[in-house]
Amino acid sequence: MKKADIGVALYVLAAFVMLIVPIPNWLLDILLAVNMSVAFSILFGCMFAREVLDMSFFPTVLLFTTIFRIALNVSSTRLILTTGDPGNVVATFGNYVGGGDLVVGIIVFIILILIQFMVINKGSERVAEVTARFTLDAMPGKQMAIDADLNTGAINDAQAKERREKIQQEASFFGSMDGAVKYVKGDATAGLTITFVNIIGGIAMGMLRQGMDIGAALDKYTILTIGDGLVSQIPSLLISLSTGILVTKGSKDADFGTVLVRQLFGVPKVLYFVGATITVLGIVTPLNTILFVGLGIAFIISGRVIAGTIETSKIEEEVDADETAAESMRQPENVNSLLQVDPIELEFGYGIIPLADVNQGGDLLDRVVMIRRQVALELGTVVPIIRLRDNIQLNPNQYIIKIKGVQVSEGEILFDHYMAMNPGFVEEEITGIPTFEPSFHLPAIWITEGQRERAESLGYTVVDPPSIIATHLTEIIRQHIAELLTRQDVQNLINNIKESNPSLIEELVPKLLGLGEIQKVLQNLLREGISIRDLLTILETLADYASTTRDTDILTEYVRQSLKRAISSKYFPANETTSVVTLDPRVEQEIMASVKQTEQGVYLTLDPERSKAIIASVEAEADKLEKLGKNPIVVTSPIVRMYFKKMTEDYLRDLIVVSYNEIESNVELQSVGMVTA
């Protein structure tokens, strides 16, 4: 055990011992002095704590000190009633603080009780209650602010986690403080009760056991009781004051004393007015002229000195700023910060700023959070931080999307307008500004707020500007998610699996496959829109086949076949016949005959004219499916699938190519064409 742990345990244990075992008066003097020292330590600790969480154990401290003071009360009461000699500390407080006068002592004691019970305790209790309620009510807003900062790149994951933990700690602290201040209130009530019991019991003991008359007994035992009450209530008052300071602390970044003095006496104008007022009172009223005029002059002089200090500090700050600027110009440029490339950036003109500004009611940041959640659920990978920034070089309503610092797409919106799109069956046209939907390049019309209701009633799909940007950004992320998947991302995904399946990871990485090879397989899947959320199945499949081949393309095909349930549910709806296009067996044989294996990978040596003819046939068949409102799906044999996909991906990006081994047996297909050449 640590020494601090032993010390705290002995402190609490001593309280329970004092409740049971009588202690001598000299030991009581020591413990009373210790109690007062602890009270002062708590007071100054609360004063100079930079924020409330620096005293996060304060509710527990309140409980410990309260039980310790009650135990001291019991011990001193026992000594007063049994021996009439509770020690030097109690006697000194009773005689010195009360001036040896019974009436004065009682009045001073009552005043202390009233101050503590009616002023400090009551105020601290109310502030703690209100603070606890407001802290709990503010938690959702603080959590959203952290998510917004995280998505804009202002903070990283570690900082976000630290802030969330701090919010939880603050809520727990103020909730505990709301109940802990009841200890102090109860302690004051108990002290008052013990005092009256001591007075009555002391008078009875003096008259019945020591043969004293009522006057002598009243004088002796009342003074001792008052001393006992004072010596316990003064530390209690200090801790009550500490509680009030802690729950009302407003500054989190500066020392208590520095901020307090600066706020009270840091404005020269205030000191001038105070000095003039005090001086006038000393001259025109019967108040002590020397005292008030002298104090007023002192305030005026202090104001002048502070004004000079402020002017000097401003000049020094300007000089320091000039020197810093000059020094930065002389030093060689630090270009390290310029080398960072953000994975995803959304830049927009100043006209779109209100959509991203929470203070103006914009919810674009919240939509970015939802995009990351949506992609994580849909594709099973974590989208990197999306950086949002304004760019005055763009048109006011223009935005661009960058991947790794390079622009890949752009769009333009009309603020306070809505985009209406005809789903294909609406015959009545509405007036508006013709445009194209940026995600899928569909024809659309910009309409006003007043036209929105009518457009929706006619059957148009109406979308607001934030949704347009969010949809566009989501589609761009889907298209480029494969290249955004880094080795570190893969390592993080593997670490998640390792917690529940350590034997699988130990077998696979790095004995059978390296991190880069697993990355290539996952990128191949993501490139064709296949979710890697079922990572356990993917890694199990890789562990099964990696001993026979390390070709990432072939391993990808094995993985796709193990994910056939997910692929079938994605492309082939249940209880519905899906129209597809098949591949002519002769074309398959021709493609396989042109496959060449090299150390750098696989490539096709098909004659350009033949390739052109095959691509033309694929385009014709895919066009048939699209006219029917169907996805362009080509079904091939397993061995040909990846080569055919490589052959067509540069020409038909949206073409879906699946093999027979990737389709569940209960799926119903209908071939509406065949790719021939």
N, C-alpha and C positions, 0 to 999 in steps of 0.2 A: 504493500500500500504506500501511496505517496504521503509525504508529511502533511500536505494541505488536507488530504482526506482524513487523516488521523485527527488533525486540529478541529475540523468541522464536527466530526463524530464526538469528540470530547466536549465541545461546546454544547451540543444538544444533550449529551448524556449528563452533563453537569446540571442542566435545568431539571431533569427528572430526579436526580439525586437530591437536589435542594428541596423538592416537593415532599420528600419522604424523611430525609435525615437532617436533624438539627445541625447547624454549622456555627462555629464560634464567631464572635463579632469582628475579630481581625481578618478572618477569611471573607466575611461579608463586605468589609471595606475594600478588599482587593477586587472582588467580583463586581461591586458597584462602580469602581474606577474603570474596570475593563468594559462594562456595559456602556459607560459614558464615552469611552474612547471609540468603541464600535459605532456608536451613534454619530459621532463627529466624522468618522471615516465614511460612513454611508452618505452623510450630508454633502461633504466636499466631493465625494465620488460622483454623486448625481449632478452637482453643479458643473463639474468640468468634463463630464461625459459628452462626446461630440454628437452622439445620437442615442436614442433610447435603447437600441439593441446592444450597446456597450454594457448595459446593466440588465441583460436579458434574464438573469436569475433573481431580479429584485423581488418578485412575488414570493419566492422561496425564502429570501433573506427576511422579508417582513414576518413570515410565519416563525422562523427561528428566533428572531429578536423578540417577538411578542411573547413566546413561551418562556424565554429566558428572563424577561422582565417580570412576568407573573411569578416565576419561581423565586426571584429576588424579593418580590413583595411578600410572598408567603414566609420566606426565611426571616425577613426583617420584622414581620408581624409576630412571628414566634418569639423572637428575641425581645421585642417590646413588651409583650404580655408576660413572658416568663421571668426575665431578668431586669427589665427596665433599662437595659444598656445595649442598644443595637449597634454600637460602634461609633467611630469618630465621624464618618461621612454623614450619617443620618443626623447626628446631634448637631454637627456644624451647619448643615443646611437648615435645620429647624431654628437655630439661634441666629445665624449670620444673615440668611436671606430675610427672615422675619424681623431682624433687628432685636431679637430677644423679647419681642412683644407678641403676645398671643393673638390679639386682634389683627395686627399688621400681617402676621404670618398667615392667618386664615384668609384675609383679603387677597394677599398675593397668590395664595394657592388657588382660590376660587377664580381669580382672573386668568391664571394659566390654564385651568380646566376649560373655562369658557372660550378662550382663544383657540385652544386645540379642538375642542368638541364642536363648537358652533361655526367657526370660521374655516380653519385649515382642513379639518377632516371632511366637513360637509362639501366644501368646494372641490377638494381632490376627488371625492367619491363621484360627484356629478361630472367632472371633467373626464374621469376614467370611463364612466358609463357611456358618455357621448362619443369619446374617441374610439372606444371599442366598436360601437355601432357604425360610425362613419368608416372606420378601417375595413370592416367586413363588407360594407356596401360598396366600397371603392375597389375591392379585389378584382371583379370582372374587368373593369376598365383598365386597371394596371396590367392585367394579363394580356389584354388585347394590345396595349401599347408595346409590351415586350415582343409580342408576335410581329407587330408592324415593324419595329426596329430590326428584328431578326431578318425579316423578309427584304427589307431595303438595304441590308448589309451594314447598318450602323453598329451592330454588335454581332458577335459570333455565338455559336451554340453554348460554349462554356459560360460566357457572360450572361446569356439568357437564362441558363440553369441557375446561376448564382442569384440573379434578380428574382426569379420565381421562388427560390428558397427563402430569400430575404422577405418577400411579401408574406409567405407562410409564417415565418418567424414573427413578423410584426403583428399579424392577426392573432397568433397564439399568445404573444406577450400582452397585448392590450386586452384580450379576453380574460387572461389570468389576472391582470391588474384590476379589472372591473370587480372581481371577487376579492382580491387580496386587500384592497383598501378597507374592506369590512373588518379585517384583523385589527387595524389601527383604531377604527371607531370602537370596536368592542373592547380594546385595551384601555381606552380612555374611560369608558363606562365602568369597567372592572376596577380601575384605579380609584375612581370616585367612590365606588361601593366599599372597597377595602378600607379607604380612609375613614368613612363613617363607622365601620365595624371596629377599627382600631381605637377610635376615640371612645366609643361606648364600652368596648372591652377593657381598654386601659383604665378608665375611671373605675369600672367595677373591680378590676384586679387591685388597683391602688387602695380602694376603700376596704375591700373584703380581705385581701391577703396581707397588705402592708400596713394597715391601720391608719391610712392617711385620710385627712378630711377632704371634702369634695373640692374645695378650692385648690389645695396643693395637688391633688390627683388630676384635676382638670388642667392645671398649668403645666405639669410635667408631661403627662401622656399626650396632651394635645399638641404641644410643641414637637415632641418626638414623632407623633403621627404626621404632623405637617412636614417635618423634615423627610420622613419616609416617602410621603406623597410627592414632595418636590424632587427628591433624588431619583424617583422612577418616572415622574411625568416630564421632567426636562429632557431626558433621552427620548422619551416617547414623542415629545413635541418636535425634537430634531428630526426624527424619522418621518413624522407626519409632514414636516416641511420638505423633506427629501422626496416624499411621494408626490407632493404638489409640484415640485420643480420638475420631476421626471415626466409626469403626464402632461405638463404644459410647455415642455421644451419645444421651441419652434425651429431653432437653428440646428442643422445637421452637419455643417461644414466648418464650424468655427468654435472657439472656446466661448464658454458662457460669459465669463467676465468681460472679455474683449468686446463681444457683440453688445452686451448690455450697456457698457460705458459709452461705446460709440453711438448707440442709438439715443441715449439720454443726453449726452454732452458733446456730441460730435458735430452739431450744427451751430455755427457762430451766431446766426440770427436769433436762435432760441436763447442763447446765453445773453445776448444784448437786451432782449425784452425782459428776461428774468431779472437781470441786474438793474435795469431802469425801474422796474416795478418795486423791487425790494428797497431801492434808494428812496423813491418817492414815499413809500410807507414810513421809512425812518425819519423823513423830514416833516411831513404834514400830519403825522399822528403822534400821540404821546409815547409810542414805542421807543425803546432804547436807540437813540440816534446813532451813537458810535457803532453799536453792533450791526444794525441794519444797513447803514450807509457803507460801513466797511465790507460787509458781505456782498452788497450790491456792486461795489467797485471791483471786488474780487471776481465776480461773475463776468463783468464787462472786460476786465483784463484777460480772463481765461478765453473769452470769445475771440478777442483780438489775436491772442497767441495761436489758437486753433486755426483761425483764418489764415494766418501767415504760414502755418504748417501745411495746410491744404494747398496753398499757392505754390509753396516750395516743392511739394510732392508732385504736383501737376507738371512743373517744369522738369523735375527729375525724370518723370515718366516719358515726357516728350524726348528728352535727351537720350534716354535708354532705348526708346523706339527707333530713333535715328541711328544710334550706334548699332543696334541689332540689324537694321536694314542694310547699313553699310557693310557690316561684317558678313552678312549672308551674300552680298554681292561680290565680296572679295573671295569668299570660299568657293572651291570647285562645286559644281552642281551635283547634288545627290540624285542620281537617276534611278536608284533602286525602286522607289515608289512608282516610277513611270513604267516599270516593266510588268506590273501586275495587270493581268487581263481577266476581266469578269466573264464567267461562263455565259451568263444571259444578261442582257441589258435591254431595258425599255426606255427609250428617250422620247420625249414629247415636247411640243411647242407650248408657249406660255398660256395659250387658250385652253389647254387640257389640264392645267395645274389644279383647278377646282375639283376635278374628279379624283385627284390623288391626295388632296388636302383634307384631312379629317375634320379640321376646324371649320371648313366650308361645307361640310356634309358629304364629302367624297368618300366612296367606299372601295376605291380601286385597290388599296392596300389589303383590305379584307378579302377581295376577290383573288389577289395573288396568293394569299394563304390557302384559299380553297383550291386553287389550281394545283399547288404542291400536294395537297391531300388527295385530290382527285387522281392525279397521275400516279401517286404512290399506291392507291388502291387498284387502279386500272392496270398498271404495268409492273408494279412491284419494285420500283426503284425510287430513290430519293432525288428529287430535282434540286440542283444547286441553288444557292441564293440568287434571287432575281433582283438585280439592281435597277431601281427606278430613279431617273434624274431628268430634270428639265434641260432643254437645249434651245437657247435663244436663236440659234442659226436656222432652226426649222421654221416652217410656216406655223402660224398660231395653232391650227387644228391638225397638224401633221404629227405622226409618231412613227418611229422606226424601231425594229427589233434586231438586235445584234447577237450573234453567237460567237463567243471567243473574240470579241472586238471587231467582228466583220458583219456589216449589215446583210441580213438575209431576207428581210421583208419590210414593207412599210404600209401605211394606211392613212386615211384622212377621215375625220369625222366632222359633223356640224354640231356644235354645242347647243343644247336646248332643243335638239331635233331628235327624231326617232327614225330608224331604218325599217321600212316595210318591204317584205319580200313575198312575192306571189308563189305559193307552194305548187302551183300548176293547175289548179282547178277553179281559181277565181276569175270570172269573166269581166266583172265591172272594174274599170280602171279608176285610180284616184290620182289627183294632181300632186306633183311634187318635183323634187330635183332628182333627175336620174343619176344613178351611181352604180357601183359594183360592191358587193359584200367582199371584204378583204380576205377572209379565210378561204373561201371556196370559189371566189370570183363569179358569184351568181348575180344576175341583174337585180337591182333594188331601187328604192325611191326614198329620198329623205322627206319626211313629213313633219308637221308641227304637232305640238301637244294637243291642239284642238282637233286635229284629224285622227288622233290615235284611236279613240273609241270607235269611230266609224270604220276605220281600216280593220280593226280586230273583228267587228261584227260581220264584215264582208268575208273574212277568212284569211286575211293577210297575216303573216308572221311579223310581229312588231317587236323590235329590239332596241333597248336604250344604248347610248354610247359606251358606258362602262362594260356592258355585256359584249359589245362588238369587240372592244380591245381585248377583253379577257378570253373570248373564244379564239380570236386570232392568235394570241400568245400561246394558248393551249395547243393549237394545231401545230405551231412552229416547234414547240417543245416536243410534241410527239414525233415530228419528222426528224428531229436532231437528237433525240434522247440517247441514241446509241453512242454517238461521239462524245456526249457529255458524261458517259459512264467512265470514271477513272479507275485506276488500280486501287486507290485508297477507298473508293466507294465499294468496290468488290470485296476488299479486305473487311470493311465494316459489315457487309452483308454476311460474309463467312463467319465473322465473330459472333453474330447473332445466332447462326445455326450451331456454332460450336458449343454454346452454352447448354443446349439440349441434346446434341449429337456429337460429342467429342470424338468418338471412335471413327465416324465417317470422315471427319476433317483430317484426323491423324493419318488415315489411310490414303486420302486423296492428295492433300497439299502438305509438302511439295514432292512427295514420293512419286506420284503418278503424273500430276500436272502442276505447272507453275501458275502463279497468280495471273500472269499475262495471258496464258492460254485459256484459263477460265473466263477472263475478261472478254476475249475474242468470241467465245461461244455465246456469252450473254449479250454481247453487242449484235451478233448475228440474229439472235432471237428478237431483240428490241427493234432492229432495223426493219423487220417484217411485221412489227406490231404485236408480237407474242409476249404475253406477260411472263415475267420471271419471278412472280410472287411465290409460286410453289418452288422455292429454291431447293428445298430438301429433295424433291423428286429429280430435279435437274442434276444436283450433285451426286445423288445415288446412281443415276444413269451414267454420268461421267466416270464414276468409280468402277462401274461394270465394264465399260468399253475402253477406258484409257490404257489398259494393259495391252490391247491389241493394236491401237492406232493413236497417234497424237495429232492427227490432222484435224484442226479445229472445225473445218467445214463438214467433214464426215461425222465428227462428234455432235455437231449441231443437228444433223439429220436424225441421229439416234435419239437425241433429246426431244426433238419435235415429235417423234413417234411415241415416246413415253408420255408426252403431253397431249395426246390425241383427244382426250375427253375435253380439255380446255379449248383446243383448236376447233373441235366440232361444235361446241356450244357457242363459239364466237362467230363462226361463219355459216353454220347450218342450223337454223331454228328447229326446235323440237315440234313434232306433229305437223310438219310442213315439207313439201317437196321443193328442193332447191334446184334451180336451173344452173347448169355448169357447162363448160366447154372442155372437151377432151383433146388429147394430143395424138396425132396419127402415129401408129407404131413405127412406120418407116422414118418419120421425122425423129422419133426417139432414137432409133438405131443410128441415124445419121449424126445426131448430136453426140452420142456416146463414142462414135468412131472418131470424132474430131477432138476428143479430150486429150490433152497433153499434160503429163505430170512433170513438174520441175521442182528444184529446191526452193524456188521463190513462191510456189503455189501452182494452182491449176489454171489453165487457160484453154480457150477453144480455138481450133485452127480451121473453123468452118469457112468456106468460100464466102466472100462478101456478098455476092449476088444471092447465094442461097440464104444467108442471114437476112438480107433485105426482104426476100420473099416470105420467109417465115414470120418476120415481124409484121409485114403487111397483113398476113393472114390472121395473126393474133389480134391486130388492131380491128380488123373487120368483125371478128367474132365477139370481141369485147364490146364493140359498139352496139351489136345486137342486144347484148344483155343490158347495157346501160339504157337503151331505148325502152326496154321492158321494165325499167326501174329496179334492176337487179345489180348486185355487186359483180364485177367481172372476175369470175373464178375459173381457173384452168386446173384440171386434175390430171396428174401425170403418174407414171410409175415411180417408185421410191428412188431408184438409182439415177433417174434423169432430173428429178425435181430441182436440185440446187444448181445444176448447170443451166437448165432452162431459165431459172430465175435470174442468174447472173447475166444471161444473154438478153433478157428483156427489161431489166430494171432501169437501164438508162433511157429507154424509150417509153415505157409504160410504168410510171412510178406507183400507180394505184392498183396495178394488176395483182391479184391474189393467186398464188401458185401453191397447191397442196398436193401431197401424194396420197395414194390409196391407203397406205399404212397409217395415215394421220386422220382417218375418218372412222368414226364409230360405226359398228355394224348395223345399228338401228337407224342410221341416217338414210333418208330417201333422197336420191338424186335423179335428175332428169337432164340428159345431155341434149343440148339444143344446137350443137355445132361441133366441128372438129377442126383443129389447126392442121392444115395441109399446105404443101408448097410444091 
